[in-house]
Amino acid sequence: MSFQQFQQQVGQAPPLLDAALSAAMPRQTVSFTAGTNLYAADLQLFAPAESGVSILVTDGTGRRLGYSAADGITYKELLGSVSNMGQRPISLRLLRPASGASYTAEVALLSPGSADVPVTLFYEPVTRLHGLNQMLQAARAAGERVFDILDAGEERSNGVVE
């Protein structure tokens, strides 16, 4: 998904972070507060494809999710997922964030060069699962139908079921 496609999808939501990383300033940190009754908090990091950038989210107790540029470790101490750091945009989904909890997101250059690297980070609270219930109901009905067929007796050539 391109940056322009993402902006069209989420509307005019302001970015959580819009900065340029450089050798002089290879890291930017921003704080955000999770809303109430969230299923998830999605973070989308846009940066040029050829740039090596990472994102790491930390909660108030020090638990982390994402890739730390400082020590080269991928952390999964918080419930959630993070996409491959080479993919664009980099997506981080924090599942079931605590209502009203504060988090810190750090965006960092993996190998600072001479050129500035523009980065934009968006935060999108997810309050409901779109279509998940319908998908689960359809899967359940399909599974029941498969078992109905498997449980049915054999039909003989004369049309009698045994």
Disulfide bonds with the S-S distance in Angstrom:
none
